[in-house]
């Protein structure tokens, strides 16, 4: 949803990459679990570390923006 806003993408460029897709998949799997995968981590182990690094980079962009305006 956030990636649909050009203003958000401009301020937080990390939101608009493959990990944004992963975040959406994780959110959907957690919100709507089904079948035998229900209750398991909705991301493969080999993708977890890069996903965490992406999330930390996005958080830093958000923190920088908040500090800039506040």
Buried (B, 14 or more C-beta within 10 A) or exposed (E): EEBEEEEBBEBBEBBBEEBBEBBEEBEEBEEEEEEEEEEEEBBEEEEEEEBEEBBEBBEEBBEEEEEEEE
